[in-house]
Amino acid sequence: MPARIRKLVGSIGLLVFVAAYALGAGLLGAVMLDGSARLLQTAYYIAAGFLWIFPAALFIRWMQKPD
C-alpha cells in the first residue's frame, strides 16, 4: 500500500478508534464506578486517559512504515 493511502487510512482509523475508545471508556467508567469513591473514579479516568496512547502508537508506527 502506498504511504499516502496508508496515512489516509491510518488517520481515519485513528480518529474512529479514539472516538470509540473515549465513548467506551467513559461509559464503562460511568456504569462500573457509579457510587464509588472519588479517588477510585479519578484513578480510573487517569488510567483510561493514558491507555489509548499504546494502540494509537501502533497506528502511527504502521502509518510511518517506509514503502
C-alpha positions as CSV (number, residue, x, y, z in Angstrom):
1,M,0.0,0.0,0.0
2,P,1.5,3.4,-0.9
3,A,2.5,5.6,2.0
4,R,-0.1,8.3,1.1
5,I,-3.0,5.9,1.2
6,R,-1.7,4.2,4.3
7,K,-1.5,7.6,6.1
8,L,-5.1,8.4,5.0
9,V,-6.5,5.1,6.1
10,G,-4.5,5.3,9.4
11,S,-5.6,8.8,10.1
12,I,-9.3,7.9,9.6
13,G,-8.8,4.7,11.6
14,L,-7.1,6.6,14.4
15,L,-9.9,9.1,14.6
16,V,-12.5,6.4,14.7
17,F,-10.6,4.4,17.3
18,V,-10.1,7.4,19.6
19,A,-13.7,8.4,19.4
20,A,-14.9,4.8,20.1
21,Y,-12.3,4.5,22.9
22,A,-13.4,7.7,24.6
23,L,-17.1,6.8,24.4
24,G,-16.4,3.2,25.7
25,A,-14.1,4.2,28.5
26,G,-16.5,7.0,29.6
27,L,-19.5,4.7,29.5
28,L,-17.6,1.9,31.3
29,G,-16.5,4.3,34.0
30,A,-19.9,5.8,34.4
31,V,-21.6,2.4,34.7
32,M,-19.0,0.4,36.7
33,L,-17.9,3.2,39.1
34,D,-21.2,4.7,39.8
35,G,-21.3,5.4,43.5
36,S,-17.6,4.5,44.0
37,A,-15.1,6.7,45.9
38,R,-13.9,9.8,44.1
39,L,-10.3,8.6,44.4
40,L,-11.2,5.4,42.6
41,Q,-13.1,7.2,39.9
42,T,-10.2,9.7,39.4
43,A,-7.6,6.9,39.2
44,Y,-9.7,5.1,36.6
45,Y,-10.2,8.1,34.4
46,I,-6.5,9.0,34.6
47,A,-5.5,5.4,33.6
48,A,-8.1,5.3,30.9
49,G,-6.9,8.7,29.7
50,F,-3.4,7.4,29.1
51,L,-4.2,3.8,27.9
52,W,-5.3,4.9,24.5
53,I,-1.7,6.0,23.7
54,F,-0.4,2.5,23.2
55,P,-2.8,1.3,20.5
56,A,-2.5,4.8,18.9
57,A,1.2,4.4,18.7
58,L,0.7,1.2,16.8
59,F,-1.5,3.0,14.3
60,I,1.1,5.7,13.9
61,R,4.0,3.3,13.6
62,W,2.1,1.4,10.8
63,M,1.4,4.7,9.1
64,Q,5.1,5.7,9.1
65,K,6.4,2.5,7.7
66,P,8.6,3.0,4.6
67,D,7.2,1.7,1.3
